[in-house]
Amino acid sequence: MNNVNEQIAKQQKKIEQEKAKLAKLKNKIAGAERKKDTRRKILVGSFFISRAKADPDFRVKLIRQLNDYLNNDRDRELFGLQPINKSTPQQI
């Protein structure tokens, strides 16, 4: 019976090792996908910035859309947009 318990423990250890390998591979794939996504965002942003520099009408449209889209004051500041007015609670 002791031998069976040792075999079970050995197999469980192998399973845990394989699970760890699998998790590492999944993390590697996820990291690669994040890098691709970041690169896409940078390239799209670069395209829009280049286009906005070359075409004043496009720049105006882009700024308007960014004004509607961006809701974080830190992000808005990057584009020279005014902070969003936070409504102050009314005093009773």
Biopython code that builds the backbone (N, CA, C, O; Angstrom):
import numpy as np
from Bio.PDB.StructureBuilder import StructureBuilder

atoms = [
    (1, "MET", "N", (0.822, -1.187, 0.000)),
    (1, "MET", "CA", (0.000, 0.000, 0.000)),
    (1, "MET", "C", (0.870, 1.256, 0.000)),
    (1, "MET", "O", (0.534, 2.256, -0.635)),
    (2, "ASN", "N", (1.993, 1.190, 0.723)),
    (2, "ASN", "CA", (2.896, 2.326, 0.800)),
    (2, "ASN", "C", (3.449, 2.673, -0.580)),
    (2, "ASN", "O", (3.605, 3.846, -0.917)),
    (3, "ASN", "N", (3.745, 1.635, -1.379)),
    (3, "ASN", "CA", (4.263, 1.824, -2.731)),
    (3, "ASN", "C", (3.242, 2.548, -3.607)),
    (3, "ASN", "O", (3.613, 3.400, -4.415)),
    (4, "VAL", "N", (1.978, 2.222, -3.455)),
    (4, "VAL", "CA", (0.911, 2.865, -4.233)),
    (4, "VAL", "C", (0.823, 4.342, -3.863)),
    (4, "VAL", "O", (0.683, 5.197, -4.737)),
    (5, "ASN", "N", (0.905, 4.639, -2.577)),
    (5, "ASN", "CA", (0.865, 6.036, -2.128)),
    (5, "ASN", "C", (2.038, 6.838, -2.687)),
    (5, "ASN", "O", (1.887, 8.002, -3.060)),
    (6, "GLU", "N", (3.212, 6.200, -2.740)),
    (6, "GLU", "CA", (4.387, 6.869, -3.305)),
    (6, "GLU", "C", (4.182, 7.147, -4.792)),
    (6, "GLU", "O", (4.537, 8.218, -5.286)),
    (7, "GLN", "N", (3.604, 6.175, -5.503)),
    (7, "GLN", "CA", (3.341, 6.367, -6.932)),
    (7, "GLN", "C", (2.328, 7.493, -7.154)),
    (7, "GLN", "O", (2.473, 8.300, -8.072)),
    (8, "ILE", "N", (1.316, 7.533, -6.311)),
    (8, "ILE", "CA", (0.305, 8.596, -6.412)),
    (8, "ILE", "C", (0.966, 9.954, -6.180)),
    (8, "ILE", "O", (0.727, 10.903, -6.927)),
    (9, "ALA", "N", (1.789, 10.040, -5.152)),
    (9, "ALA", "CA", (2.471, 11.300, -4.837)),
    (9, "ALA", "C", (3.391, 11.721, -5.982)),
    (9, "ALA", "O", (3.476, 12.899, -6.328)),
    (10, "LYS", "N", (4.073, 10.739, -6.560)),
    (10, "LYS", "CA", (4.980, 11.018, -7.675)),
    (10, "LYS", "C", (4.198, 11.535, -8.887)),
    (10, "LYS", "O", (4.615, 12.494, -9.537)),
    (11, "GLN", "N", (3.081, 10.904, -9.180)),
    (11, "GLN", "CA", (2.254, 11.334, -10.314)),
    (11, "GLN", "C", (1.642, 12.716, -10.063)),
    (11, "GLN", "O", (1.544, 13.534, -10.977)),
    (12, "GLN", "N", (1.234, 12.964, -8.819)),
    (12, "GLN", "CA", (0.673, 14.283, -8.498)),
    (12, "GLN", "C", (1.730, 15.373, -8.665)),
    (12, "GLN", "O", (1.429, 16.474, -9.126)),
    (13, "LYS", "N", (2.961, 15.059, -8.289)),
    (13, "LYS", "CA", (4.050, 16.018, -8.454)),
    (13, "LYS", "C", (4.276, 16.306, -9.940)),
    (13, "LYS", "O", (4.479, 17.457, -10.325)),
    (14, "LYS", "N", (4.241, 15.269, -10.768)),
    (14, "LYS", "CA", (4.403, 15.449, -12.215)),
    (14, "LYS", "C", (3.273, 16.306, -12.784)),
    (14, "LYS", "O", (3.497, 17.177, -13.625)),
    (15, "ILE", "N", (2.068, 16.045, -12.314)),
    (15, "ILE", "CA", (0.905, 16.819, -12.780)),
    (15, "ILE", "C", (1.096, 18.297, -12.434)),
    (15, "ILE", "O", (0.859, 19.171, -13.267)),
    (16, "GLU", "N", (1.521, 18.564, -11.210)),
    (16, "GLU", "CA", (1.738, 19.957, -10.788)),
    (16, "GLU", "C", (2.834, 20.614, -11.619)),
    (16, "GLU", "O", (2.724, 21.789, -11.971)),
    (17, "GLN", "N", (3.885, 19.872, -11.933)),
    (17, "GLN", "CA", (4.962, 20.412, -12.761)),
    (17, "GLN", "C", (4.456, 20.732, -14.170)),
    (17, "GLN", "O", (4.803, 21.765, -14.742)),
    (18, "GLU", "N", (3.643, 19.847, -14.717)),
    (18, "GLU", "CA", (3.093, 20.080, -16.054)),
    (18, "GLU", "C", (2.120, 21.262, -16.050)),
    (18, "GLU", "O", (2.074, 22.041, -17.002)),
    (19, "LYS", "N", (1.345, 21.386, -14.972)),
    (19, "LYS", "CA", (0.445, 22.537, -14.853)),
    (19, "LYS", "C", (1.247, 23.836, -14.822)),
    (19, "LYS", "O", (0.849, 24.834, -15.423)),
    (20, "ALA", "N", (2.375, 23.817, -14.119)),
    (20, "ALA", "CA", (3.229, 25.008, -14.040)),
    (20, "ALA", "C", (3.806, 25.342, -15.414)),
    (20, "ALA", "O", (3.876, 26.512, -15.792)),
    (21, "LYS", "N", (4.221, 24.312, -16.163)),
    (21, "LYS", "CA", (4.730, 24.533, -17.522)),
    (21, "LYS", "C", (3.648, 25.132, -18.413)),
    (21, "LYS", "O", (3.903, 26.060, -19.181)),
    (22, "LEU", "N", (2.444, 24.592, -18.301)),
    (22, "LEU", "CA", (1.318, 25.082, -19.097)),
    (22, "LEU", "C", (1.008, 26.539, -18.762)),
    (22, "LEU", "O", (0.783, 27.351, -19.659)),
    (23, "ALA", "N", (0.996, 26.860, -17.492)),
    (23, "ALA", "CA", (0.724, 28.241, -17.071)),
    (23, "ALA", "C", (1.797, 29.182, -17.612)),
    (23, "ALA", "O", (1.492, 30.293, -18.045)),
    (24, "LYS", "N", (3.041, 28.741, -17.588)),
    (24, "LYS", "CA", (4.139, 29.559, -18.103)),
    (24, "LYS", "C", (3.970, 29.806, -19.604)),
    (24, "LYS", "O", (4.182, 30.921, -20.079)),
    (25, "LEU", "N", (3.593, 28.773, -20.340)),
    (25, "LEU", "CA", (3.377, 28.926, -21.783)),
    (25, "LEU", "C", (2.202, 29.864, -22.073)),
    (25, "LEU", "O", (2.273, 30.698, -22.976)),
    (26, "LYS", "N", (1.124, 29.720, -21.300)),
    (26, "LYS", "CA", (-0.034, 30.603, -21.485)),
    (26, "LYS", "C", (0.345, 32.054, -21.210)),
    (26, "LYS", "O", (-0.079, 32.957, -21.932)),
    (27, "ASN", "N", (1.140, 32.280, -20.171)),
    (27, "ASN", "CA", (1.588, 33.635, -19.850)),
    (27, "ASN", "C", (2.476, 34.205, -20.951)),
    (27, "ASN", "O", (2.418, 35.397, -21.256)),
    (28, "LYS", "N", (3.292, 33.347, -21.537)),
    (28, "LYS", "CA", (4.166, 33.780, -22.631)),
    (28, "LYS", "C", (3.328, 34.217, -23.832)),
    (28, "LYS", "O", (3.605, 35.245, -24.451)),
    (29, "ILE", "N", (2.309, 33.434, -24.154)),
    (29, "ILE", "CA", (1.418, 33.768, -25.269)),
    (29, "ILE", "C", (0.669, 35.064, -24.973)),
    (29, "ILE", "O", (0.564, 35.934, -25.837)),
    (30, "ALA", "N", (0.155, 35.190, -23.765)),
    (30, "ALA", "CA", (-0.580, 36.403, -23.388)),
    (30, "ALA", "C", (0.332, 37.625, -23.463)),
    (30, "ALA", "O", (-0.096, 38.687, -23.915)),
    (31, "GLY", "N", (1.558, 37.489, -23.032)),
    (31, "GLY", "CA", (2.521, 38.593, -23.098)),
    (31, "GLY", "C", (2.805, 39.002, -24.529)),
    (31, "GLY", "O", (2.894, 40.191, -24.836)),
    (32, "ALA", "N", (2.947, 38.018, -25.407)),
    (32, "ALA", "CA", (3.189, 38.311, -26.821)),
    (32, "ALA", "C", (1.989, 39.026, -27.431)),
    (32, "ALA", "O", (2.158, 39.944, -28.234)),
    (33, "GLU", "N", (0.788, 38.617, -27.060)),
    (33, "GLU", "CA", (-0.423, 39.274, -27.572)),
    (33, "GLU", "C", (-0.524, 40.709, -27.066)),
    (33, "GLU", "O", (-0.923, 41.604, -27.810)),
    (34, "ARG", "N", (-0.165, 40.930, -25.805)),
    (34, "ARG", "CA", (-0.178, 42.299, -25.263)),
    (34, "ARG", "C", (0.811, 43.181, -26.022)),
    (34, "ARG", "O", (0.511, 44.334, -26.330)),
    (35, "LYS", "N", (1.991, 42.633, -26.323)),
    (35, "LYS", "CA", (2.989, 43.396, -27.078)),
    (35, "LYS", "C", (2.473, 43.745, -28.470)),
    (35, "LYS", "O", (2.666, 44.866, -28.941)),
    (36, "LYS", "N", (1.815, 42.787, -29.132)),
    (36, "LYS", "CA", (1.245, 43.054, -30.457)),
    (36, "LYS", "C", (0.182, 44.138, -30.370)),
    (36, "LYS", "O", (0.135, 45.042, -31.205)),
    (37, "ASP", "N", (-0.672, 44.043, -29.357)),
    (37, "ASP", "CA", (-1.743, 45.020, -29.183)),
    (37, "ASP", "C", (-1.164, 46.415, -28.942)),
    (37, "ASP", "O", (-1.642, 47.399, -29.506)),
    (38, "THR", "N", (-0.139, 46.489, -28.105)),
    (38, "THR", "CA", (0.509, 47.776, -27.836)),
    (38, "THR", "C", (1.121, 48.343, -29.107)),
    (38, "THR", "O", (1.000, 49.538, -29.376)),
    (39, "ARG", "N", (1.770, 47.504, -29.882)),
    (39, "ARG", "CA", (2.383, 47.962, -31.141)),
    (39, "ARG", "C", (1.319, 48.471, -32.099)),
    (39, "ARG", "O", (1.516, 49.497, -32.750)),
    (40, "ARG", "N", (0.184, 47.765, -32.197)),
    (40, "ARG", "CA", (-0.916, 48.224, -33.058)),
    (40, "ARG", "C", (-1.394, 49.604, -32.628)),
    (40, "ARG", "O", (-1.599, 50.488, -33.460)),
    (41, "LYS", "N", (-1.568, 49.778, -31.330)),
    (41, "LYS", "CA", (-2.038, 51.067, -30.810)),
    (41, "LYS", "C", (-1.043, 52.181, -31.123)),
    (41, "LYS", "O", (-1.439, 53.286, -31.494)),
    (42, "ILE", "N", (0.236, 51.892, -30.975)),
    (42, "ILE", "CA", (1.259, 52.895, -31.277)),
    (42, "ILE", "C", (1.223, 53.260, -32.757)),
    (42, "ILE", "O", (1.296, 54.438, -33.106)),
    (43, "LEU", "N", (1.111, 52.269, -33.620)),
    (43, "LEU", "CA", (1.093, 52.537, -35.059)),
    (43, "LEU", "C", (-0.149, 53.311, -35.478)),
    (43, "LEU", "O", (-0.059, 54.234, -36.288)),
    (44, "VAL", "N", (-1.299, 52.950, -34.939)),
    (44, "VAL", "CA", (-2.532, 53.678, -35.256)),
    (44, "VAL", "C", (-2.422, 55.113, -34.752)),
    (44, "VAL", "O", (-2.792, 56.054, -35.455)),
    (45, "GLY", "N", (-1.915, 55.278, -33.539)),
    (45, "GLY", "CA", (-1.731, 56.620, -32.995)),
    (45, "GLY", "C", (-0.771, 57.436, -33.835)),
    (45, "GLY", "O", (-1.018, 58.615, -34.088)),
    (46, "SER", "N", (0.312, 56.830, -34.267)),
    (46, "SER", "CA", (1.286, 57.508, -35.115)),
    (46, "SER", "C", (0.654, 57.955, -36.431)),
    (46, "SER", "O", (0.911, 59.059, -36.911)),
    (47, "PHE", "N", (-0.171, 57.091, -37.003)),
    (47, "PHE", "CA", (-0.872, 57.428, -38.240)),
    (47, "PHE", "C", (-1.765, 58.650, -38.032)),
    (47, "PHE", "O", (-1.728, 59.594, -38.821)),
    (48, "PHE", "N", (-2.566, 58.629, -36.967)),
    (48, "PHE", "CA", (-3.491, 59.735, -36.714)),
    (48, "PHE", "C", (-2.751, 61.037, -36.412)),
    (48, "PHE", "O", (-3.183, 62.104, -36.848)),
    (49, "ILE", "N", (-1.655, 60.965, -35.680)),
    (49, "ILE", "CA", (-0.877, 62.169, -35.389)),
    (49, "ILE", "C", (-0.291, 62.740, -36.676)),
    (49, "ILE", "O", (-0.342, 63.948, -36.906)),
    (50, "SER", "N", (0.260, 61.873, -37.504)),
    (50, "SER", "CA", (0.822, 62.314, -38.781)),
    (50, "SER", "C", (-0.245, 62.961, -39.657)),
    (50, "SER", "O", (-0.026, 64.015, -40.254)),
    (51, "ARG", "N", (-1.384, 62.319, -39.719)),
    (51, "ARG", "CA", (-2.499, 62.835, -40.522)),
    (51, "ARG", "C", (-2.996, 64.169, -39.978)),
    (51, "ARG", "O", (-3.309, 65.076, -40.750)),
    (52, "ALA", "N", (-3.069, 64.295, -38.654)),
    (52, "ALA", "CA", (-3.541, 65.540, -38.030)),
    (52, "ALA", "C", (-2.569, 66.691, -38.289)),
    (52, "ALA", "O", (-2.991, 67.837, -38.445)),
    (53, "LYS", "N", (-1.278, 66.392, -38.335)),
    (53, "LYS", "CA", (-0.285, 67.429, -38.630)),
    (53, "LYS", "C", (-0.410, 67.919, -40.064)),
    (53, "LYS", "O", (-0.194, 69.099, -40.342)),
    (54, "ALA", "N", (-0.758, 67.016, -40.974)),
    (54, "ALA", "CA", (-0.822, 67.351, -42.397)),
    (54, "ALA", "C", (-2.153, 67.967, -42.808)),
    (54, "ALA", "O", (-2.212, 68.684, -43.808)),
    (55, "ASP", "N", (-3.213, 67.707, -42.068)),
    (55, "ASP", "CA", (-4.556, 68.134, -42.477)),
    (55, "ASP", "C", (-5.266, 68.825, -41.309)),
    (55, "ASP", "O", (-5.746, 68.158, -40.392)),
    (56, "PRO", "N", (-5.333, 70.167, -41.341)),
    (56, "PRO", "CA", (-5.959, 70.902, -40.233)),
    (56, "PRO", "C", (-7.421, 70.515, -39.992)),
    (56, "PRO", "O", (-7.860, 70.471, -38.843)),
    (57, "ASP", "N", (-8.173, 70.235, -41.046)),
    (57, "ASP", "CA", (-9.574, 69.835, -40.873)),
    (57, "ASP", "C", (-9.673, 68.499, -40.135)),
    (57, "ASP", "O", (-10.513, 68.319, -39.253)),
    (58, "PHE", "N", (-8.812, 67.585, -40.512)),
    (58, "PHE", "CA", (-8.784, 66.290, -39.836)),
    (58, "PHE", "C", (-8.413, 66.476, -38.366)),
    (58, "PHE", "O", (-8.981, 65.826, -37.488)),
    (59, "ARG", "N", (-7.450, 67.375, -38.104)),
    (59, "ARG", "CA", (-7.024, 67.635, -36.729)),
    (59, "ARG", "C", (-8.203, 68.116, -35.885)),
    (59, "ARG", "O", (-8.388, 67.654, -34.758)),
    (60, "VAL", "N", (-8.993, 69.032, -36.419)),
    (60, "VAL", "CA", (-10.150, 69.549, -35.686)),
    (60, "VAL", "C", (-11.128, 68.419, -35.378)),
    (60, "VAL", "O", (-11.623, 68.312, -34.256)),
    (61, "LYS", "N", (-11.404, 67.582, -36.368)),
    (61, "LYS", "CA", (-12.327, 66.456, -36.164)),
    (61, "LYS", "C", (-11.782, 65.485, -35.115)),
    (61, "LYS", "O", (-12.516, 65.000, -34.254)),
    (62, "LEU", "N", (-10.492, 65.216, -35.209)),
    (62, "LEU", "CA", (-9.870, 64.286, -34.266)),
    (62, "LEU", "C", (-9.942, 64.833, -32.840)),
    (62, "LEU", "O", (-10.287, 64.103, -31.910)),
    (63, "ILE", "N", (-9.621, 66.099, -32.669)),
    (63, "ILE", "CA", (-9.671, 66.704, -31.334)),
    (63, "ILE", "C", (-11.093, 66.670, -30.782)),
    (63, "ILE", "O", (-11.290, 66.402, -29.597)),
    (64, "ARG", "N", (-12.074, 66.937, -31.623)),
    (64, "ARG", "CA", (-13.474, 66.870, -31.167)),
    (64, "ARG", "C", (-13.823, 65.464, -30.689)),
    (64, "ARG", "O", (-14.451, 65.288, -29.645)),
    (65, "GLN", "N", (-13.410, 64.477, -31.461)),
    (65, "GLN", "CA", (-13.719, 63.096, -31.080)),
    (65, "GLN", "C", (-12.973, 62.694, -29.807)),
    (65, "GLN", "O", (-13.522, 62.005, -28.946)),
    (66, "LEU", "N", (-11.723, 63.129, -29.699)),
    (66, "LEU", "CA", (-10.974, 62.841, -28.473)),
    (66, "LEU", "C", (-11.619, 63.525, -27.275)),
    (66, "LEU", "O", (-11.664, 62.963, -26.181)),
    (67, "ASN", "N", (-12.116, 64.733, -27.484)),
    (67, "ASN", "CA", (-12.789, 65.462, -26.411)),
    (67, "ASN", "C", (-14.005, 64.685, -25.906)),
    (67, "ASN", "O", (-14.280, 64.660, -24.707)),
    (68, "ASP", "N", (-14.722, 64.059, -26.820)),
    (68, "ASP", "CA", (-15.886, 63.253, -26.435)),
    (68, "ASP", "C", (-15.479, 61.911, -25.815)),
    (68, "ASP", "O", (-16.155, 61.403, -24.920)),
    (69, "TYR", "N", (-14.381, 61.351, -26.294)),
    (69, "TYR", "CA", (-13.982, 59.999, -25.904)),
    (69, "TYR", "C", (-13.223, 59.948, -24.576)),
    (69, "TYR", "O", (-13.478, 59.073, -23.749)),
    (70, "LEU", "N", (-12.306, 60.870, -24.374)),
    (70, "LEU", "CA", (-11.432, 60.814, -23.201)),
    (70, "LEU", "C", (-12.147, 61.336, -21.961)),
    (70, "LEU", "O", (-12.685, 62.443, -21.966)),
    (71, "ASN", "N", (-12.149, 60.542, -20.913)),
    (71, "ASN", "CA", (-12.814, 60.971, -19.684)),
    (71, "ASN", "C", (-11.868, 61.029, -18.487)),
    (71, "ASN", "O", (-12.292, 61.323, -17.369)),
    (72, "ASN", "N", (-10.608, 60.755, -18.719)),
    (72, "ASN", "CA", (-9.604, 60.829, -17.663)),
    (72, "ASN", "C", (-8.822, 62.132, -17.861)),
    (72, "ASN", "O", (-8.248, 62.354, -18.927)),
    (73, "ASP", "N", (-8.798, 62.985, -16.846)),
    (73, "ASP", "CA", (-8.143, 64.289, -16.970)),
    (73, "ASP", "C", (-6.667, 64.170, -17.340)),
    (73, "ASP", "O", (-6.137, 65.004, -18.075)),
    (74, "ARG", "N", (-6.019, 63.153, -16.840)),
    (74, "ARG", "CA", (-4.601, 62.936, -17.171)),
    (74, "ARG", "C", (-4.432, 62.668, -18.667)),
    (74, "ARG", "O", (-3.490, 63.169, -19.281)),
    (75, "ASP", "N", (-5.325, 61.891, -19.249)),
    (75, "ASP", "CA", (-5.287, 61.610, -20.684)),
    (75, "ASP", "C", (-5.639, 62.856, -21.485)),
    (75, "ASP", "O", (-5.011, 63.141, -22.505)),
    (76, "ARG", "N", (-6.629, 63.587, -21.029)),
    (76, "ARG", "CA", (-7.075, 64.800, -21.724)),
    (76, "ARG", "C", (-5.952, 65.833, -21.784)),
    (76, "ARG", "O", (-5.795, 66.538, -22.780)),
    (77, "GLU", "N", (-5.180, 65.910, -20.711)),
    (77, "GLU", "CA", (-4.082, 66.870, -20.648)),
    (77, "GLU", "C", (-3.056, 66.618, -21.759)),
    (77, "GLU", "O", (-2.477, 67.566, -22.289)),
    (78, "LEU", "N", (-2.830, 65.364, -22.110)),
    (78, "LEU", "CA", (-1.875, 65.026, -23.172)),
    (78, "LEU", "C", (-2.237, 65.672, -24.507)),
    (78, "LEU", "O", (-1.365, 65.943, -25.332)),
    (79, "PHE", "N", (-3.523, 65.913, -24.709)),
    (79, "PHE", "CA", (-3.996, 66.470, -25.975)),
    (79, "PHE", "C", (-4.412, 67.934, -25.843)),
    (79, "PHE", "O", (-5.028, 68.497, -26.748)),
    (80, "GLY", "N", (-4.076, 68.534, -24.725)),
    (80, "GLY", "CA", (-4.406, 69.936, -24.521)),
    (80, "GLY", "C", (-5.883, 70.189, -24.306)),
    (80, "GLY", "O", (-6.370, 71.292, -24.555)),
    (81, "LEU", "N", (-6.599, 69.178, -23.847)),
    (81, "LEU", "CA", (-8.035, 69.321, -23.600)),
    (81, "LEU", "C", (-8.277, 69.757, -22.160)),
    (81, "LEU", "O", (-7.498, 69.444, -21.260)),
    (82, "GLN", "N", (-9.351, 70.473, -21.966)),
    (82, "GLN", "CA", (-9.728, 70.932, -20.633)),
    (82, "GLN", "C", (-10.151, 69.732, -19.774)),
    (82, "GLN", "O", (-10.703, 68.757, -20.284)),
    (83, "PRO", "N", (-9.887, 69.819, -18.472)),
    (83, "PRO", "CA", (-10.365, 68.758, -17.574)),
    (83, "PRO", "C", (-11.888, 68.703, -17.594)),
    (83, "PRO", "O", (-12.562, 69.699, -17.859)),
    (84, "ILE", "N", (-12.398, 67.542, -17.312)),
    (84, "ILE", "CA", (-13.847, 67.379, -17.242)),
    (84, "ILE", "C", (-14.318, 68.023, -15.945)),
    (84, "ILE", "O", (-13.747, 67.793, -14.879)),
    (85, "ASN", "N", (-15.367, 68.829, -16.052)),
    (85, "ASN", "CA", (-15.909, 69.479, -14.859)),
    (85, "ASN", "C", (-16.610, 68.443, -14.005)),
    (85, "ASN", "O", (-17.566, 67.796, -14.431)),
    (86, "LYS", "N", (-16.120, 68.308, -12.812)),
    (86, "LYS", "CA", (-16.767, 67.399, -11.868)),
    (86, "LYS", "C", (-17.883, 68.189, -11.199)),
    (86, "LYS", "O", (-17.665, 69.292, -10.700)),
    (87, "SER", "N", (-19.060, 67.621, -11.195)),
    (87, "SER", "CA", (-20.167, 68.344, -10.563)),
    (87, "SER", "C", (-19.963, 68.327, -9.055)),
    (87, "SER", "O", (-19.700, 67.287, -8.452)),
    (88, "THR", "N", (-20.089, 69.486, -8.477)),
    (88, "THR", "CA", (-19.922, 69.583, -7.031)),
    (88, "THR", "C", (-21.269, 69.366, -6.369)),
    (88, "THR", "O", (-22.290, 69.833, -6.872)),
    (89, "PRO", "N", (-21.282, 68.672, -5.260)),
    (89, "PRO", "CA", (-22.565, 68.433, -4.589)),
    (89, "PRO", "C", (-23.177, 69.759, -4.130)),
    (89, "PRO", "O", (-22.485, 70.638, -3.616)),
    (90, "GLN", "N", (-24.442, 69.872, -4.323)),
    (90, "GLN", "CA", (-25.138, 71.093, -3.921)),
    (90, "GLN", "C", (-25.355, 71.076, -2.420)),
    (90, "GLN", "O", (-25.684, 70.051, -1.823)),
    (91, "GLN", "N", (-25.160, 72.246, -1.835)),
    (91, "GLN", "CA", (-25.396, 72.356, -0.397)),
    (91, "GLN", "C", (-26.867, 72.631, -0.155)),
    (91, "GLN", "O", (-27.496, 73.406, -0.875)),
    (92, "ILE", "N", (-27.391, 72.003, 0.842)),
    (92, "ILE", "CA", (-28.823, 72.173, 1.152)),
    (92, "ILE", "C", (-28.978, 73.164, 2.271)),
    (92, "ILE", "O", (-30.099, 73.454, 2.689)),
]
sb = StructureBuilder()
sb.init_structure("model")
sb.init_model(0)
sb.init_chain("A")
sb.init_seg("    ")
for serial, (resi, resn, name, xyz) in enumerate(atoms, 1):
    if name == "N":
        sb.init_residue(resn, " ", resi, " ")
    sb.init_atom(name, np.array(xyz, "f"), 0.0, 1.0, " ", f" {name:<3s}", serial, name[0])
structure = sb.get_structure()
